Amino acid sequence: MIKGADWAHQIMRSRYLTDFSYAKQNIANSSIWIGLKDEVNQLVDDSYSCIDRGDGTFFWRDDWLGYKLVDKLKIHSYMHDFLNFSVHDYFYDDVWHFSTAFVNRFPEVVADILLLPMNGGKDVRFWKHSVRGEVSAALAFSRKCHRFPEVNWGKWIWEPFILVRRSILCWRVIHGRLPTLDILVRQGLVAPNGCSLCFESGESISHVLWNCSKVKPIWREFLSWFDKAPLGDCLDIHLFLVLAWATKFSLQILSFWKAGVITIL
């Protein structure tokens, strides 16, 4: 919408953007613009301008020198809305027009400005997060989405031969999201913290699913089927799962191993 030259882009720009490609504050008869305008402004802030004439670029607020002057000169944010001068307001008749005070106080900035060629053409805006400088809906969506860390157990628990509810339970165990009494007590529940199966210890995820005297025989029997009795010496369920993921089997036996571990949970 910002750079396109066809009629659709021109209509969108005239309706939704100011002359400097920033989002208009209010659009009549638009129910979605309230949510979109902040995203458009962020898109503009993440771009930089390649200027030729300077009439489409903010002198103070746009990135056209490799930095924004409001950032470089540490101008307070409450002043930004008043700095609506374009580059063309300072460059006309092929000459830069700066006050003596500006030149004396910011000689480095003036030197950077004088190095830029001004050809009198049309300003072009490039997006920083694209190799070609162009923005698309797919790239913007990918940029906006949260990135989650990759985990080595994801493909292990989500298998077509495992019931989804079992996979979800395993996911909750890994992330400590089961509502066991120790967690509920920390969240403010007033209740005695005791295992309802063995009545021998406090109720926690590791205890209920691994260390409880009523549960251990089930795991011991299951591990004996695969000749993996030493895994039964793990201190908690999380360590056991880490070792279970690393256990090597043939593809056929591995499917039974995965299904067994997750189903017993």
KEGU-872209 format. One line per 2 residues: number of its first residue (from 1); their letters; for each residue x, y, z of N, C-alpha, C. Coordinates in Angstrom, 2 decimals. Layout:
<nodes>
NUM> a> X:Y:Z:X:Y:Z:X:Y:Z  ...
</nodes>
This chain:
<nodes>
1> mi> 0.83:-1.20:0.00:0.00:0.00:0.00:0.87:1.26:0.00  2.03:1.20:0.64:2.87:2.38:0.77:3.62:2.68:-0.52
3> kg> 4.07:1.61:-1.23:4.92:1.82:-2.39:4.25:1.51:-3.72  3.13:0.76:-3.69:2.52:0.31:-4.93:2.08:1.46:-5.83
5> ad> 2.17:1.23:-7.16:1.86:2.29:-8.12:0.53:2.09:-8.82  -0.14:0.93:-8.64:-1.39:0.70:-9.36:-2.54:1.44:-8.68
7> wa> -3.71:1.42:-9.32:-4.84:2.22:-8.84:-5.32:1.81:-7.46  -5.26:0.50:-7.15:-5.75:0.03:-5.85:-4.90:0.61:-4.71
9> hq> -3.58:0.60:-4.90:-2.69:1.14:-3.88:-2.88:2.65:-3.74  -3.12:3.32:-4.83:-3.32:4.77:-4.77:-4.59:5.11:-4.01
11> im> -5.65:4.34:-4.22:-6.90:4.56:-3.49:-6.70:4.32:-1.99  -6.00:3.24:-1.65:-5.75:2.90:-0.25:-4.93:4.00:0.42
13> rs> -3.91:4.50:-0.26:-3.08:5.56:0.32:-3.89:6.83:0.55  -4.72:7.18:-0.41:-5.49:8.41:-0.28:-6.51:8.32:0.85
15> ry> -6.99:7.11:1.12:-8.03:6.95:2.15:-7.44:6.80:3.55  -6.34:6.06:3.67:-5.86:5.68:4.99:-4.58:6.36:5.44
17> lt> -3.79:6.94:4.53:-2.50:7.48:4.92:-2.41:8.98:4.70  -1.55:9.61:5.46:-1.25:11.02:5.25:-0.26:11.14:4.09
19> df> 0.11:12.36:3.77:1.07:12.57:2.67:2.42:11.97:2.97  2.72:11.72:4.26:4.02:11.18:4.64:3.93:9.70:4.98
21> sy> 2.84:9.03:4.56:2.65:7.59:4.73:2.35:7.16:6.16  2.09:8.11:7.04:1.65:7.74:8.39:0.14:7.57:8.39
23> ak> -0.35:6.76:9.34:-1.78:6.46:9.39:-2.59:7.67:9.85  -3.71:7.89:9.19:-4.63:8.93:9.63:-5.25:8.51:10.97
25> qn> -5.56:9.48:11.80:-6.08:9.19:13.13:-7.49:8.63:13.07  -8.33:9.15:12.23:-9.72:8.73:12.17:-10.15:8.56:10.72
27> ia> -10.90:7.48:10.46:-11.44:7.20:9.14:-12.95:7.03:9.28  -13.71:7.81:8.54:-15.16:7.72:8.62:-15.65:6.37:8.11
29> ns> -16.62:5.80:8.81:-17.28:4.55:8.41:-16.32:3.37:8.31  -15.30:3.36:9.14:-14.37:2.23:9.16:-14.33:1.64:10.57
31> si> -14.71:0.35:10.68:-14.76:-0.29:11.99:-13.44:-0.99:12.35  -12.54:-1.14:11.38:-11.29:-1.87:11.63:-10.08:-0.96:11.72
33> wi> -10.25:0.32:11.37:-9.09:1.20:11.29:-8.47:1.46:12.66  -9.28:1.44:13.72:-8.75:1.70:15.06:-7.65:0.69:15.40
35> gl> -7.86:-0.56:15.03:-6.86:-1.58:15.30:-5.71:-1.59:14.31  -5.97:-1.14:13.09:-4.94:-1.22:12.04:-3.97:-0.06:12.05
37> kd> -4.41:1.10:12.50:-3.57:2.29:12.32:-2.26:2.19:13.10  -2.27:1.57:14.28:-1.03:1.42:15.03:-0.05:0.51:14.30
39> ev> -0.60:-0.52:13.64:0.27:-1.44:12.89:0.88:-0.74:11.68  0.11:0.11:11.02:0.64:0.85:9.87:1.74:1.80:10.32
41> nq> 1.53:2.48:11.44:2.56:3.39:11.94:3.83:2.63:12.31  3.68:1.43:12.89:4.85:0.62:13.21:5.58:0.20:11.94
43> lv> 4.81:-0.10:10.91:5.40:-0.47:9.62:6.22:0.68:9.06  5.69:1.88:9.16:6.42:3.06:8.67:7.67:3.31:9.50
45> dd> 7.54:3.13:10.82:8.69:3.33:11.70:9.81:2.33:11.42  9.46:1.14:10.92:10.44:0.10:10.62:10.98:0.22:9.19
47> sy> 10.75:1.33:8.56:11.23:1.54:7.19:12.20:2.72:7.15  12.90:2.83:6.06:13.79:3.97:5.86:13.56:4.54:4.46
49> sc> 13.90:5.79:4.29:13.62:6.48:3.04:14.89:6.71:2.23  14.77:6.49:0.94:15.82:6.87:-0.01:15.28:8.10:-0.75
51> id> 15.82:9.26:-0.44:15.22:10.50:-0.93:15.88:10.96:-2.22  15.05:11.57:-3.06:15.54:12.23:-4.27:15.17:13.72:-4.23
53> rg> 13.93:13.97:-3.86:13.46:15.36:-3.78:13.18:15.75:-2.34  12.64:14.81:-1.54:12.44:15.05:-0.13:11.06:15.51:0.27
55> dg> 10.11:15.61:-0.69:8.79:16.10:-0.34:7.91:15.02:0.27  8.36:13.77:0.27:7.57:12.69:0.87:8.22:12.11:2.10
57> tf> 9.16:12.83:2.70:9.91:12.32:3.84:9.99:13.38:4.93  9.67:12.96:6.17:9.81:13.88:7.30:11.29:14.15:7.56
59> fw> 11.65:15.42:7.69:13.04:15.78:7.96:13.48:15.28:9.34  12.65:15.46:10.34:13.04:15.13:11.71:12.67:13.71:12.13
61> rd> 11.56:13.20:11.65:10.99:11.97:12.20:11.26:10.72:11.39  11.66:10.84:10.13:11.90:9.67:9.29:13.38:9.27:9.29
63> dw> 13.61:8.00:8.99:14.97:7.47:8.88:15.43:7.63:7.44  16.13:8.70:7.17:16.64:8.92:5.82:18.15:9.19:5.81
65> lg> 18.75:9.24:7.00:20.20:9.42:7.12:20.89:8.18:7.69  20.11:7.10:7.83:20.62:5.94:8.56:20.23:6.02:10.02
67> yk> 19.56:7.09:10.40:19.03:7.29:11.75:17.97:8.37:11.66  17.16:8.48:12.72:16.16:9.53:12.82:16.75:10.70:13.60
69> lv> 16.53:11.89:13.11:17.08:13.06:13.79:16.50:13.25:15.19  15.22:12.86:15.36:14.64:13.00:16.71:15.34:12.09:17.71
71> dk> 15.86:10.94:17.22:16.61:10.03:18.09:18.05:10.51:18.27  18.65:10.91:17.17:20.04:11.35:17.20:20.22:12.58:18.10
73> lk> 19.28:13.51:18.02:19.38:14.76:18.78:18.64:14.69:20.10  18.07:13.50:20.40:17.39:13.25:21.69:16.29:14.28:21.94
75> ih> 15.44:14.44:20.92:14.30:15.35:21.05:13.17:14.61:21.76  12.59:15.20:22.76:11.56:14.55:23.58:10.36:14.17:22.72
77> sy> 9.74:13.04:23.06:8.66:12.49:22.24:7.44:13.42:22.14  7.21:14.23:23.17:6.03:15.12:23.10:6.18:16.18:22.01
79> mh> 7.40:16.39:21.50:7.64:17.36:20.44:7.49:16.77:19.05  7.47:15.44:18.95:7.52:14.80:17.63:6.34:15.21:16.74
81> df> 5.14:15.30:17.32:3.97:15.61:16.50:4.02:17.01:15.91  4.86:17.87:16.46:4.96:19.23:15.95:6.03:19.38:14.87
83> ln> 6.84:18.33:14.70:7.94:18.40:13.73:7.48:17.80:12.40  6.61:18.50:11.71:6.00:17.99:10.49:6.66:18.52:9.22
85> fs> 7.88:19.03:9.34:8.57:19.56:8.17:9.12:18.42:7.32  8.99:18.57:6.02:9.57:17.59:5.11:11.01:17.97:4.78
87> vh> 11.74:17.02:4.19:13.11:17.31:3.75:13.10:18.44:2.72  12.05:18.45:1.91:11.96:19.47:0.86:11.80:20.88:1.42
89> dy> 11.31:20.99:2.66:11.20:22.31:3.29:12.57:22.93:3.57  13.60:22.07:3.64:14.96:22.56:3.92:15.85:22.52:2.67
91> fy> 15.38:21.80:1.63:16.18:21.71:0.40:15.32:22.15:-0.78  15.62:23.30:-1.29:14.92:23.80:-2.47:15.88:24.71:-3.24
93> dd> 15.59:24.86:-4.51:16.49:25.59:-5.42:17.88:24.99:-5.40  17.92:23.64:-5.20:19.18:22.87:-5.21:20.15:23.31:-4.11
95> vw> 19.63:23.88:-3.03:20.49:24.34:-1.93:19.84:23.95:-0.61  20.67:23.51:0.35:20.18:23.24:1.71:20.09:24.57:2.46
97> hf> 19.01:24.74:3.19:18.79:25.98:3.94:18.71:25.65:5.43  19.82:25.84:6.14:19.89:25.60:7.57:20.23:26.89:8.29
99> st> 19.75:27.03:9.50:20.11:28.19:10.30:21.56:28.06:10.76  22.18:29.17:11.06:23.56:29.16:11.55:23.66:28.41:12.87
101> af> 22.64:28.53:13.73:22.65:27.84:15.01:22.65:26.32:14.82  21.86:25.84:13.86:21.80:24.40:13.58:23.15:23.90:13.07
103> vn> 23.76:24.62:12.16:25.06:24.21:11.60:26.13:24.19:12.67  26.15:25.20:13.53:27.19:25.28:14.57:27.00:24.23:15.65
105> rf> 25.75:23.91:15.96:25.50:22.99:17.06:25.59:21.53:16.63  25.23:21.23:15.38:25.21:19.83:14.92:26.01:19.67:13.64
107> pe> 27.30:19.91:13.69:28.11:19.83:12.47:28.17:18.41:11.88  28.14:17.38:12.73:28.20:16.00:12.22:26.95:15.66:11.43
109> vv> 25.79:16.10:11.92:24.54:15.86:11.19:24.55:16.58:9.86  24.99:17.82:9.86:25.05:18.59:8.62:25.98:17.92:7.62
111> ad> 27.10:17.38:8.11:28.04:16.70:7.21:27.39:15.47:6.58  26.60:14.71:7.38:25.91:13.54:6.83:24.88:13.94:5.78
113> il> 24.19:15.05:6.02:23.17:15.50:5.08:23.80:15.94:3.76  24.92:16.64:3.84:25.55:17.16:2.62:26.13:16.05:1.74
115> ll> 26.34:14.86:2.33:26.87:13.74:1.55:25.80:13.07:0.69  24.51:13.36:0.97:23.43:12.70:0.25:23.21:13.36:-1.11
117> pm> 23.10:12.55:-2.16:22.77:13.14:-3.47:21.29:13.46:-3.55  20.94:14.61:-4.09:19.55:15.03:-4.27:19.32:15.20:-5.76
119> ng> 18.50:14.27:-6.34:18.35:14.25:-7.79:17.03:14.84:-8.28  16.17:15.22:-7.36:14.91:15.82:-7.77:13.85:14.84:-8.20
121> gk> 14.06:13.55:-7.94:13.06:12.54:-8.31:12.09:12.27:-7.18  11.54:11.04:-7.17:10.52:10.68:-6.18:11.16:9.90:-5.04
123> dv> 10.78:10.23:-3.81:11.29:9.49:-2.65:10.76:8.06:-2.66  11.60:7.13:-2.20:11.23:5.72:-2.13:11.45:5.24:-0.71
125> rf> 10.49:4.46:-0.20:10.59:3.94:1.16:10.86:2.44:1.12  11.80:1.98:1.95:12.17:0.56:2.01:11.91:0.02:3.42
127> wk> 11.47:-1.22:3.48:11.22:-1.87:4.76:12.49:-2.57:5.23  12.86:-2.37:6.50:14.13:-2.88:7.01:14.17:-4.40:7.11
129> hs> 13.02:-5.03:7.25:12.99:-6.47:7.54:12.77:-7.32:6.30  12.96:-6.77:5.13:12.81:-7.50:3.88:14.09:-7.35:3.06
131> vr> 14.52:-8.42:2.43:15.75:-8.38:1.63:15.61:-7.39:0.49  14.45:-7.37:-0.15:14.23:-6.47:-1.29:13.68:-5.12:-0.87
133> ge> 13.43:-4.95:0.41:12.90:-3.68:0.88:11.41:-3.54:0.73  10.73:-4.58:0.21:9.30:-4.53:-0.01:8.59:-5.29:1.10
135> vs> 7.42:-4.81:1.47:6.64:-5.46:2.52:5.44:-6.16:1.88  5.13:-7.34:2.40:3.95:-8.08:1.96:3.17:-8.49:3.20
137> aa> 1.94:-8.91:2.98:1.11:-9.34:4.12:1.75:-10.53:4.83  2.33:-11.45:4.05:2.95:-12.64:4.64:4.15:-12.26:5.51
139> la> 5.00:-11.35:5.02:6.18:-10.93:5.79:5.77:-10.16:7.04  4.78:-9.29:6.91:4.33:-8.52:8.06:3.71:-9.42:9.12
141> fs> 2.93:-10.42:8.68:2.32:-11.35:9.62:3.38:-12.17:10.33  4.37:-12.64:9.56:5.45:-13.42:10.16:6.23:-12.59:11.17
143> rk> 6.44:-11.32:10.87:7.16:-10.42:11.78:6.37:-10.18:13.06  5.05:-10.10:12.91:4.18:-9.78:14.04:3.99:-10.98:14.97
145> ch> 4.01:-12.17:14.41:3.76:-13.37:15.21:4.88:-13.58:16.21  4.51:-14.12:17.35:5.50:-14.46:18.36:6.28:-15.69:17.92
147> rf> 7.57:-15.67:18.15:8.42:-16.80:17.84:8.60:-17.67:19.08  8.25:-18.93:18.95:8.39:-19.84:20.08:9.63:-20.71:19.87
149> pe> 10.34:-21.02:20.94:11.54:-21.84:20.80:11.21:-23.25:20.33  12.08:-23.78:19.49:11.90:-25.15:19.04:12.26:-26.12:20.16
151> vn> 11.51:-27.19:20.27:11.75:-28.20:21.31:11.92:-29.55:20.65  12.73:-30.40:21.29:13.02:-31.70:20.68:11.96:-32.75:20.99
153> wg> 11.00:-32.42:21.86:9.99:-33.40:22.23:8.67:-33.19:21.50  8.57:-32.13:20.69:7.30:-31.82:20.04:6.77:-32.97:19.19
155> kw> 7.63:-33.49:18.30:7.20:-34.58:17.43:7.06:-35.90:18.18  7.66:-35.95:19.37:7.62:-37.18:20.15:6.23:-37.44:20.74
157> iw> 5.57:-36.39:21.22:4.30:-36.60:21.89:3.09:-36.44:20.97  3.29:-35.74:19.84:2.15:-35.54:18.93:2.27:-36.53:17.78
159> ep> 1.67:-37.68:17.96:1.69:-38.74:16.96:0.26:-39.13:16.62  -0.01:-39.51:15.36:-1.40:-39.86:14.97:-1.94:-41.08:15.70
161> fi> -1.05:-41.98:16.17:-1.53:-43.19:16.85:-1.72:-42.98:18.35  -1.50:-41.76:18.84:-1.69:-41.44:20.25:-2.92:-40.54:20.40
163> lv> -3.79:-40.87:21.33:-4.98:-40.06:21.55:-4.57:-38.62:21.88  -5.29:-37.67:21.31:-4.95:-36.27:21.49:-4.99:-35.88:22.97
165> rr> -5.98:-36.38:23.70:-6.08:-36.01:25.11:-4.88:-36.51:25.91  -4.27:-37.62:25.48:-3.07:-38.12:26.14:-1.87:-37.23:25.83
167> si> -1.78:-36.78:24.57:-0.70:-35.88:24.19:-0.81:-34.55:24.93  -2.04:-34.06:25.08:-2.26:-32.81:25.81:-1.85:-32.97:27.27
169> lc> -2.18:-34.11:27.86:-1.80:-34.36:29.25:-0.28:-34.36:29.39  0.42:-35.00:28.45:1.88:-35.03:28.48:2.44:-33.61:28.35
171> wr> 1.84:-32.82:27.47:2.27:-31.42:27.30:2.12:-30.66:28.61  1.02:-30.88:29.31:0.79:-30.19:30.58:1.79:-30.64:31.65
173> vi> 2.15:-31.91:31.62:3.16:-32.41:32.56:4.50:-31.72:32.32  4.90:-31.62:31.05:6.18:-31.02:30.70:6.24:-29.56:31.16
175> hg> 5.13:-28.85:31.02:5.10:-27.42:31.36:4.64:-27.17:32.79  4.42:-28.23:33.57:4.00:-28.04:34.96:2.64:-27.41:35.10
177> rl> 1.70:-27.80:34.23:0.38:-27.19:34.21:-0.71:-28.09:34.79  -0.37:-29.16:35.46:-1.39:-30.00:36.08:-1.81:-29.39:37.41
179> pt> -3.11:-29.38:37.73:-3.58:-28.75:38.97:-3.40:-29.66:40.19  -2.16:-30.01:40.49:-1.90:-30.81:41.68:-1.98:-29.90:42.92
181> ld> -2.10:-30.52:44.08:-2.35:-29.73:45.29:-1.22:-28.76:45.62  0.03:-29.17:45.36:1.13:-28.25:45.68:1.04:-26.97:44.86
183> il> 0.62:-27.07:43.60:0.46:-25.88:42.76:-0.75:-25.06:43.21  -1.85:-25.73:43.52:-3.06:-25.02:43.95:-2.84:-24.30:45.27
185> vr> -2.06:-24.91:46.18:-1.77:-24.26:47.46:-0.94:-23.00:47.24  0.04:-23.07:46.31:0.85:-21.88:46.01:0.00:-20.76:45.42
187> qg> -1.09:-21.15:44.76:-1.98:-20.15:44.15:-3.02:-19.63:45.13  -2.99:-20.12:46.37:-3.88:-19.56:47.39:-4.95:-20.48:47.91
189> lv> -5.06:-21.72:47.38:-6.07:-22.65:47.87:-5.70:-23.12:49.28  -6.65:-23.07:50.17:-6.43:-23.54:51.54:-6.88:-25.00:51.60
191> ap> -5.92:-25.90:51.64:-6.24:-27.33:51.67:-5.00:-28.08:52.13  -5.19:-29.22:52.81:-4.04:-30.04:53.20:-3.40:-30.66:51.96
193> ng> -2.09:-30.56:51.87:-1.38:-31.08:50.70:-0.95:-32.51:50.97  -1.77:-33.45:50.54:-1.45:-34.86:50.72:-1.91:-35.66:49.52
195> cs> -1.15:-36.69:49.16:-1.47:-37.54:48.02:-2.73:-38.34:48.33  -3.71:-38.29:47.43:-4.98:-39.00:47.63:-4.89:-40.47:47.25
197> lc> -3.73:-40.91:46.75:-3.56:-42.32:46.38:-2.87:-43.11:47.49  -1.72:-42.57:47.95:-0.94:-43.33:48.94:-1.02:-42.74:50.35
199> fe> -1.43:-41.49:50.48:-1.52:-40.79:51.76:-0.18:-40.78:52.50  0.92:-40.83:51.72:2.24:-40.90:52.34:3.07:-39.64:52.12
201> sg> 2.70:-38.82:51.16:3.53:-37.66:50.83:2.65:-36.57:50.24  3.25:-35.38:50.04:2.53:-34.29:49.41:2.26:-34.58:47.95
203> es> 1.20:-33.96:47.42:0.81:-34.21:46.04:1.51:-33.23:45.11  2.33:-33.75:44.22:2.99:-32.96:43.18:2.94:-33.75:41.89
205> is> 3.33:-33.10:40.79:3.28:-33.79:39.50:4.19:-35.01:39.51  5.42:-34.85:39.99:6.35:-35.98:40.01:5.88:-37.09:40.93
207> hv> 5.29:-36.70:42.06:4.84:-37.73:42.99:3.67:-38.53:42.41  2.66:-37.82:41.92:1.45:-38.49:41.44:1.74:-39.38:40.24
209> lw> 2.61:-38.94:39.35:2.86:-39.68:38.10:4.09:-40.57:38.15  4.91:-40.50:39.23:6.16:-41.26:39.20:6.55:-41.86:40.56
211> nc> 6.59:-41.05:41.59:7.14:-41.50:42.87:6.13:-42.15:43.81  4.85:-42.04:43.53:3.83:-42.61:44.40:3.97:-44.13:44.45
213> sk> 3.82:-44.70:45.65:3.96:-46.15:45.81:2.88:-46.93:45.05  1.77:-46.28:44.72:0.71:-46.93:43.94:1.00:-46.88:42.44
215> vk> 1.88:-46.00:42.04:2.17:-45.82:40.62:3.44:-46.54:40.19  4.41:-46.62:41.07:5.71:-47.23:40.73:5.59:-48.65:40.17
217> pi> 4.72:-49.52:40.74:4.62:-50.88:40.16:4.17:-50.88:38.70  3.35:-49.91:38.32:2.89:-49.84:36.93:4.06:-49.52:36.01
219> wr> 4.86:-48.52:36.40:6.03:-48.17:35.60:7.05:-49.30:35.58  7.25:-49.96:36.71:8.22:-51.06:36.78:7.83:-52.19:35.83
221> ef> 6.54:-52.51:35.79:6.08:-53.56:34.90:6.24:-53.14:33.43  5.88:-51.91:33.12:6.00:-51.43:31.74:7.45:-51.42:31.28
223> ls> 8.36:-50.94:32.11:9.77:-50.86:31.72:10.38:-52.23:31.55  9.88:-53.23:32.28:10.42:-54.59:32.14:10.10:-55.17:30.77
225> wf> 9.02:-54.72:30.16:8.68:-55.22:28.82:9.73:-54.82:27.79  10.37:-53.68:28.01:11.35:-53.16:27.06:12.78:-53.32:27.57
227> dk> 12.95:-54.03:28.67:14.27:-54.24:29.26:14.92:-52.91:29.62  14.13:-52.01:30.20:14.60:-50.67:30.56:14.41:-50.41:32.05
229> ap> 14.61:-51.43:32.85:14.41:-51.29:34.30:15.25:-50.18:34.92  16.50:-49.93:34.48:17.31:-48.85:35.09:16.65:-47.47:35.01
231> lg> 15.78:-47.25:34.03:15.12:-45.96:33.93:14.19:-45.72:35.13  13.82:-46.80:35.80:12.95:-46.66:36.96:13.63:-46.02:38.15
233> dc> 14.96:-45.82:38.08:15.69:-45.20:39.19:15.72:-43.67:39.10  15.07:-43.11:38.08:15.04:-41.64:37.94:14.37:-41.01:39.16
235> ld> 14.80:-39.80:39.50:14.28:-39.13:40.68:12.91:-38.50:40.45  12.61:-38.07:39.22:11.29:-37.48:38.96:10.85:-37.77:37.54
237> ih> 9.61:-37.43:37.26:9.00:-37.76:35.97:9.65:-36.99:34.83  10.10:-35.76:35.09:10.69:-34.96:34.02:12.02:-35.56:33.55
239> lf> 12.85:-36.02:34.47:14.09:-36.67:34.09:13.82:-37.96:33.33  12.83:-38.70:33.77:12.47:-39.94:33.06:12.05:-39.64:31.63
241> lv> 11.24:-38.58:31.42:10.79:-38.25:30.07:11.95:-37.86:29.17  12.91:-37.11:29.73:14.10:-36.74:28.94:14.84:-37.98:28.47
243> la> 15.02:-38.95:29.37:15.71:-40.19:29.01:14.86:-41.05:28.07  13.54:-41.00:28.25:12.66:-41.78:27.38:12.72:-41.27:25.95
245> wa> 12.82:-39.94:25.77:12.91:-39.39:24.42:14.20:-39.79:23.74  15.26:-39.97:24.52:16.57:-40.30:23.95:16.77:-41.79:23.75
247> tk> 15.83:-42.62:24.20:15.99:-44.06:24.09:15.83:-44.50:22.64  16.74:-45.38:22.19:16.75:-45.83:20.80:16.04:-47.18:20.66
249> fs> 15.14:-47.24:19.70:14.46:-48.48:19.33:14.31:-48.50:17.82  13.93:-49.66:17.29:13.53:-49.70:15.89:12.24:-48.91:15.74
251> lq> 11.90:-48.55:14.50:10.72:-47.71:14.29:9.45:-48.37:14.81  9.34:-49.70:14.65:8.12:-50.38:15.08:8.02:-50.38:16.61
253> il> 9.13:-50.73:17.28:9.11:-50.78:18.74:9.00:-49.38:19.33  9.58:-48.39:18.65:9.53:-47.02:19.15:8.09:-46.52:19.25
255> sf> 7.24:-46.92:18.30:5.84:-46.50:18.35:5.16:-47.05:19.59  5.41:-48.32:19.92:4.83:-48.90:21.13:5.39:-48.21:22.39
257> wk> 6.67:-47.89:22.35:7.32:-47.22:23.49:6.68:-45.84:23.74  6.54:-45.05:22.67:5.92:-43.73:22.81:4.49:-43.83:23.33
259> ag> 3.72:-44.72:22.70:2.32:-44.86:23.10:2.19:-45.32:24.54  3.09:-46.22:24.97:3.05:-46.73:26.34:3.36:-45.66:27.36
261> vi> 4.45:-44.91:27.11:4.86:-43.86:28.06:3.77:-42.82:28.22  3.23:-42.34:27.11:2.24:-41.26:27.17:0.91:-41.77:27.70
263> ti> 0.53:-43.00:27.40:-0.73:-43.53:27.89:-0.70:-43.76:29.40  0.41:-44.24:29.92:0.51:-44.46:31.37:0.42:-43.15:32.13
265> l> 0.96:-42.09:31.55:0.82:-40.78:32.19:-0.66:-40.44:32.41
</nodes>
